[in-house]
Amino acid sequence: TYVENNIGANGYGALKEQFIRNGRNSRWDETVRRELVDTFTHIHRHVEIHSSPADALSMAEALLSSTAEGAMIECGCFAGGTTAKLSILARLLGKSLVVFDSFEGLPTTSTDDAVDYHSRFTRTFRWEPGACNASLERTRSVVEKYGDISVCTFKKGWFSDTLTDEHLPAQIGFAYTDVVLPSSARDCFRALWPRLSDGAAYFSRDVAFTKVLQALFDER
């Protein structure tokens, strides 16, 4: 379903083959890339996950093509499916992965921010406090089974409290956010963007939400 909602089954097949072919001119050859595709597919089949296979390959290509220095950051990990995929890439690249999540679901937000329209899914979402909840224990168990827990550090709490100098690395080479609320997307952007190193990538799964996109383009 997620593949079809993003680029279609045929489109994903083409993306997958291109990702593998890119290994011909990469330090990470076709064998490594094919193993990544197979591992990601296995994770997607066995873990409840909100991101798509296409999302994972797009992020993988950015990481494998990058020379940016710094840690990898994930904000909003749900049950750890994408975390497992990112942890495998972090291990491959010799990087650390710092994961931020409340592990209590979504926070209470304003009535206005609790309703948002998703342009790709063409429907309105209504968010309740506690939605998208997965415990830290559940998330860790998924990463331990399907990814590499040794490269991961987990920071539990609301983004406004945890995305601080105390918990953030000085340099970030890659960031991924899946946080759905405008206020959360804003907190992540303000904290992470100034720390991005040269050539770093910032991925957001939330920009198809109208109010999130408006928040990120707000001049403040």
C-alpha positions in Angstrom: 0.0 0.0 0.0 2.7 2.5 0.9 4.6 1.7 -2.2 1.5 2.3 -4.4 0.7 5.5 -2.5 4.2 6.9 -3.2 5.4 6.0 -6.7 3.5 2.8 -7.6 4.7 -0.8 -7.7 6.3 -0.5 -11.1 8.0 2.8 -10.1 9.5 1.2 -7.0 10.8 -1.7 -9.1 12.6 0.8 -11.3 13.9 2.7 -8.3 15.2 -0.5 -6.8 17.0 -1.6 -9.9 18.6 1.9 -10.3 19.7 1.9 -6.7 21.5 -1.4 -7.3 23.0 -0.2 -10.7 24.4 2.9 -9.0 26.9 0.5 -7.3 28.8 0.3 -10.5 30.3 3.7 -9.9 30.2 3.7 -6.1 32.3 2.6 -3.2 29.2 0.6 -2.2 29.0 -1.9 -5.0 26.0 -3.8 -6.5 26.4 -6.7 -4.1 26.2 -4.4 -1.0 23.3 -2.6 -2.4 21.4 -5.7 -3.3 21.9 -7.0 0.2 20.5 -3.7 1.5 17.4 -4.0 -0.7 16.8 -7.6 0.5 17.3 -6.7 4.1 15.0 -3.6 3.9 12.4 -5.8 2.2 12.6 -8.3 5.0 12.2 -5.6 7.6 9.2 -4.1 5.8 7.4 -7.5 5.6 7.9 -8.2 9.3 7.6 -4.8 11.1 4.7 -2.4 11.3 6.2 0.6 9.6 4.9 4.0 8.3 7.6 4.9 5.8 7.7 3.2 2.4 10.4 1.1 0.7 10.9 4.0 -1.7 11.6 6.3 1.3 14.3 3.9 2.6 16.1 3.6 -0.7 16.1 7.4 -1.3 17.7 7.9 2.1 20.1 5.1 1.5 21.3 6.6 -1.8 21.8 10.0 -0.1 23.8 8.4 2.7 25.9 6.2 0.4 26.6 9.1 -1.9 27.5 11.6 0.8 30.8 12.6 2.3 29.2 14.7 5.0 30.6 14.4 8.5 28.6 14.0 11.6 26.1 11.7 13.3 22.8 10.4 11.9 19.6 11.7 13.6 16.0 10.3 13.5 13.1 12.1 15.1 9.9 10.1 15.4 10.7 6.4 15.2 7.3 4.8 16.0 8.0 1.0 16.4 11.6 1.1 15.0 11.2 -0.2 11.4 12.9 2.7 9.8 15.3 2.9 12.8 16.4 -0.6 12.0 17.1 0.3 8.4 19.0 3.5 9.3 21.0 1.6 11.9 22.2 -0.8 9.2 23.3 2.1 7.1 25.0 3.7 10.1 27.0 0.5 10.8 28.0 0.4 7.2 29.2 4.0 7.2 30.8 3.9 10.6 28.4 6.5 12.0 26.2 6.7 15.2 22.4 7.0 15.1 20.7 9.1 17.7 16.9 8.5 17.9 14.5 11.0 19.5 11.0 10.1 20.4 8.5 10.6 23.2 7.7 6.8 23.2 4.3 8.0 24.4 2.8 8.9 21.1 1.9 12.4 19.9 1.7 15.3 22.4 -1.3 17.4 23.1 -1.5 20.2 20.5 -3.7 23.0 19.5 -7.1 22.2 18.0 -5.9 23.8 14.7 -2.7 21.8 14.5 -4.5 18.5 15.3 -6.2 18.5 11.9 -4.1 18.5 8.7 -4.6 17.6 5.1 -2.2 15.1 3.4 -1.7 16.0 -0.2 -0.3 12.6 -1.3 -2.9 10.5 0.4 -5.6 13.1 -0.4 -7.3 13.0 2.9 -7.5 14.8 6.2 -5.9 13.4 9.3 -7.1 14.2 12.8 -4.5 13.6 15.5 -5.3 12.6 19.1 -2.8 12.8 22.0 -1.0 9.5 22.3 -1.5 8.5 18.6 1.4 6.6 16.9 2.5 5.3 20.3 5.2 2.6 20.6 7.2 2.0 23.7 11.0 2.3 23.9 11.1 -1.4 24.8 9.2 -2.4 21.7 11.3 -0.2 19.5 14.6 -1.5 20.9 13.5 -5.1 20.4 12.7 -4.4 16.7 16.1 -2.8 16.2 17.9 -5.6 18.1 16.2 -8.2 15.9 16.3 -6.5 12.5 19.0 -3.8 12.7 22.1 -2.9 14.7 21.4 -1.7 18.2 25.1 -1.1 18.9 25.1 2.1 16.8 22.0 3.6 18.4 21.3 5.9 21.2 17.7 6.6 22.3 16.5 9.9 23.7 13.1 9.7 25.3 11.0 12.8 25.8 9.2 15.6 23.9 11.3 17.2 21.2 11.1 20.6 22.9 12.9 19.1 26.0 15.4 16.6 24.3 16.6 18.4 21.2 19.1 20.4 23.2 22.9 20.9 23.3 23.1 18.2 26.0 21.7 15.5 23.7 22.6 16.7 20.2 26.0 16.1 18.5 27.9 19.1 17.3 27.7 18.0 13.7 24.9 16.2 11.9 25.5 14.5 8.6 22.0 13.2 8.1 18.6 13.9 9.6 15.2 12.2 9.2 12.0 13.4 10.7 8.6 11.7 10.8 6.6 13.7 13.4 3.4 14.7 11.6 2.5 17.8 13.8 3.5 21.3 12.7 4.9 22.2 16.1 7.0 19.1 16.2 8.3 19.6 12.7 9.2 23.2 13.7 11.0 22.0 16.9 13.1 19.5 14.9 14.0 21.9 12.1 15.1 24.7 14.4 17.3 22.3 16.5 18.8 20.2 13.7 19.2 22.5 10.7 21.9 24.8 12.2 24.0 21.7 13.0 24.0 20.2 9.5 27.5 19.8 8.1 28.5 20.6 4.6 26.7 18.2 2.2 24.4 16.8 4.8 20.9 15.6 4.0 17.7 16.5 5.8 14.7 14.3 5.0 11.2 15.0 6.2 8.3 12.6 5.7 5.9 15.3 6.9 6.0 17.9 4.1 3.0 16.4 2.4 1.0 17.7 5.3 -0.2 21.2 4.4 0.3 22.8 7.8 3.7 21.2 8.3 4.9 22.6 5.0 3.5 26.0 6.0 5.4 25.8 9.3 8.7 25.0 7.7 8.4 27.8 5.2 7.4 30.4 7.8 10.0 33.1 7.7 10.5 32.9 11.5 
